[in-house]
Every structure is written in C-alpha cells, then in structure tokens.
Amino acid sequence: MKVEDFAAGSAGGCQMTGGGFPALYPRPFIYISDFFETHRTEYNDCLLAFSGMADFLRWIRDLLEDVVVQSKVASNASGKILAIQKRYRELLAEARNVPDNTHRILDDLFRTPFVSVSQLSNRWNTPHRSIQNAVNKLVEVGILTEITDRKRNKLYLARELHDLVLSI
C-alpha cells in the first residue's frame, strides 16, 4: 500500500487495525506462500511426484526447507524492526521535555506506522492537546512525518518503519 493512497482515504485492501489504520504487517512474517510462488515449478513437480512414500518424504523435506528459508527471512526482518525500535527509544531518551504519551505512541507505531491525533485521543480517552504534544515531539526527533499537508485532521507516518516493512 502506498502512503499516498492512505492519505487520500483508501486502505488499498490492507488489513485494518482497530484504530482504522492499515496494520504494519500486510501479511504474516513467515509467509510460506511467498516461497511457493517463487519456486512454483519445483513445488508443482513435487506435488505431481507425490505418489509413494519416498516422494512424500521428499515433499516433506522440501516443505521443511521452505519453512527454514522463510524463518530466516522473518528473523532478519524482525531484527531490522527491533533495531529501529531501539534507535527510536534512544532518540527519545536523548530528547528533552518528552511529553506524556510519547512512549505510548512510539509503541503503537509498531502496530501501525500511521498516527492520527484525533483517533488516538478518542481511542485512549486522552486530551487532544496531550496527544498532539507527544506527536510534535516525535516529529521533532525525526520519527514521524506529517503526510497530509492539512491544517486539521493531520496524518503522520513513521516513514522509515513503513518503508522497511514494505521492502520485506
């Protein structure tokens, strides 16, 4: 999903979170279908050959090898996401005058990288100004970017995190 589509009001078929935003992860981290799609010919050959016990064992071996490959991909992606989370926490630790709710919003970014002050205010039953101050701090330290260019109902994005997940 492109950021521009979301800012224009389209979720582009992505799974939505309870807050009305697309979930950070558009698909499971261990996505075996991705491997099958990439290796479709070999997979289909294995399925066609699956007529006896020896072929069954070959199919199981290939399936387990696929799980190993996808697990390594997921582990690598998780490590990158955790590194971003650590760096974001360090940025806030070094910042001065960090408002209440800033760390709470930071944690929420790893559920969805999109932030709407009014939606968070309503969801958390927290004053709008309190959420806005926290968002402003996240913008100031470079974690969030305003993506709508509006005076009201602005939408913010943790672009680095969003782009990383889309590249996985």
N, C-alpha and C positions, 0 to 999 in steps of 0.2 A: 504494500500500500504506500502510495506517495503522500508525503506531508501535505501537499497542496490539495489533494482530494479530501483529506480530513478537514483541513481548514475551510474548505468550501462546503462542508456538511455531509460528505459521503464517506462511509466507512469502508467502501470498496470490498465488501464481503468478508472483512476480517471478523474474528471472534471478538465480541464486545465484553468489556468488564462491567461490573456493577455500576460504575460511575459513568457509563455511556461512552467510554473511550475504547479504541481497539486495544486488545491485550498486547503486552510487549512481545510475546512469543506467538507468532502466527500459526505455528504447528509444534508438535512435540519435539523435544530436543533429540531424542533417539527416534529417528524417523526412518524406519527400515524401507518404507516405500521409495524413498529417495534413492537408496542403493539399488533397489529392484528396477526402478525406472532407468537408472544409469546403465545397469547391466541386464537389460531386458532379454537380450538374445540368450545369454548364458543361463539365466533363470528359467526361461521357457524351455530350453534344451533339457535342463534338469527335470522339470516337471513332466516333459514328454517321455523321458527315460525312466521315470518312476514306475517301474513295473515289477520289480523284485526287491528283495531285502537289501542287496548290495546297492541298488540305485537309491533306495530310501536312506541308507546310511550316508551316501554321497550328498543327497539333498539336505539332510540334517547338518552335515559338516559345512556345506556351503552356507546354509542359513546361519549357523553359529559364527562363521567367518564374517558374514554381513553384519551381524549384531556387534561383533568386536570392532569393525570399521566404524560403524555409526556411533558406538560408545566412545571411541577416540575422538570423533568429530564433536560430540556433545561435551566431552571433558575439556577439550581445547576451547570451545565456545564459553563454557562455564567459567573457565579460568580467566578469559578476557573480560567477561562481565564482572567477575569478582574484583579484578584489578581496577576496573573503572569505579566500582563501588568504593573500594579502598581509597582511591585518589580523591573521589568526591568527599569522602569523610575527612580526609586530610585537609582539603581546601577549606571546609567549614571549621575544622579545628584551628586553622591558622587565621581565620577571619575574625574581625572584631564585631562586637554587638550583634551576635546572631540571635534573631528573634525566636520566640517560642514557635513551635510547629515547623521550624525549618527542617529538623532531622526527620520529623514525621513525613513531611512532603518528600524528602530525599528517599526515604524507604519506599514510599508509594511509587516513585519513578520506576522502580524495578518490577512493578506490576503493570504499569502503563507509563510510557515516557511523555504523555500529554498531560498538561495541567490547565485546569480552568479554576480560577479563584472562586467564582460563584458556586461551581459544583462542589469543590472541596468544602467551602463554607457551609453549604447545605448538608452535605453528607456527614460532616463531622460536627455539625451544630456548633460552629465556631464563628466568631465575628469576622466579617469580610475583611476588615482592616488588618486583623491579626494574620490572616492567610496572605493578604497582599504584601504585608511587610516581609513575611518569610519568602515569598516568591521573589520579591525585589532583591533580597539577599542572594538567592540562588542565581538570579540574573547577573548581579554584581560580580560574583565569583566565577562566572562563566559556565555554570552548569545548565542553566535554562536560557532559552532564546525565545523572544516573543515572535510568533509566526503569523499573526493575523493583521497587523498594522491597523488596528481599530482603536478608537478611544474608549469603548466599553466592550465588555464580554471578550476580553483578550484571551488568546490561547497561547500557551507556552509549550516548548518542547525541549527535552533533553536530547538534542540532536546527535551527539556523539554516541550515546547509548542506542538510540533508534537506528542510526546508520549501521552500527556494529551488528545488531540483531538481524537487520535486513541482509547483511552481507554473509551471514552464516548459511 
